[in-house]
Amino acid sequence: MFSPSDIEESELRELYEYWRSKHRSNRLAARADIDPIEIPGLLKHIAILEVVGEAEDFVYALAGSRIEDVHDRALKGVSLRQLRDAFEVAPSLDAYVEAVRSREPQYQDANLTEFGKVHWACRCLILPLSSDGERVDALLMGAVFRAIEDPEHAG
């Protein structure tokens, strides 16, 4: 179960507080409520993903520079399933699906390995967004990465 006190990274705590400030009464914030101009210090760490169908997949509508740098590609229009196919070890989509179904934030640790080249440890905060205040149709995601060395590929 998610608790805001679990969030260790200052960037992700700030993103969580921003997301909470955008709620309308007891309704979820909408994608239209998220204004990047209001959070310039977080831009490189955030992404907005559109929910495909009943959370079968998630497509990047926007991705910050740090997220794109780690993946070594532009991500707009790319789905999480496409990224999973490109990585030997990729994070599970379970937290994204759970954010849609539960309408609650998800916080997870993940490790990314791109075919032996670069290894990343990642902390992700996944926040549901809803155009109508009820059905989750987008996700606001914050990610903080840390490079880790793979002893097997170290020279």
PyMOL commands that set and color helices and strands:
alter all, ss='L'
color gray80, all
select helices_A, chain A and resi 4-6+10-21+31-33+36-38+40-45+65-71+80-86+94-102
alter helices_A, ss='H'
color red, helices_A
select strands_A, chain A and resi 46-52+57-63+106-114+118-129+138-148
alter strands_A, ss='S'
color yellow, strands_A
deselect
rebuild
show_as cartoon
